[in-house]
């Protein structure tokens, strides 16, 4: 049980990393070829999320902004779900480690030692 707790903590950290990177990537926006023919990040502080007219700052690659938003939104949701599942597994593993199967002490309504 304790081993599963350790792996769940590692999974939680990995999911948290994915969640944070996705949130930062959505906020920063995609790297694209701008109107002045240089590659860079033309959006600041997620302003492109509110004003779709700013999307014209990116010339190439085509449809990079919707692609970027779709990809990192899916990763953000997936990372959040993974963090929840890993947190539940950590709690489950800790309870399993501390209480065992509850038949040794009768703490869970059992009859005591078997």
Secondary structure, DSSP 8 states (H G I E B T S, - for coil): -HHHHHHHHHHHHHHHHHHHHHHHHHHH---EEETTS-EE----TTHHHH-GGGGGGEEESTTHHHHHHHHHHHHHHHHHHHHHHHHHHHHHHHHHHHHTTSTTT-TTS--S--
